[in-house]
Amino acid sequence: MVDDPIRNLIAGGLADRGE
C-alpha cells in the first residue's frame, strides 16, 4: 500500500492506539 500514504497514516494511528 505504498500508493496510499493517507491510509498508511490512518493505519499507523490506529495501531498506535491499539485498534
C-alpha positions as CSV (number, residue, x, y, z in Angstrom):
1,M,0.0,0.0,0.0
2,V,2.8,2.4,-0.9
3,D,0.3,4.2,-3.1
4,D,-1.9,5.2,-0.2
5,P,0.2,7.3,2.3
6,I,-3.0,8.7,3.9
7,R,-4.3,5.1,4.5
8,N,-0.8,4.3,5.9
9,L,-1.1,7.2,8.3
10,I,-4.6,6.1,9.4
11,A,-3.4,2.6,9.9
12,G,-0.4,3.8,11.9
13,G,-2.6,6.0,14.1
14,L,-5.0,3.1,14.8
15,A,-2.1,0.7,15.5
16,D,-0.6,3.3,17.8
17,R,-3.9,3.5,19.7
18,G,-4.2,-0.3,19.9
19,E,-7.0,-0.7,17.5
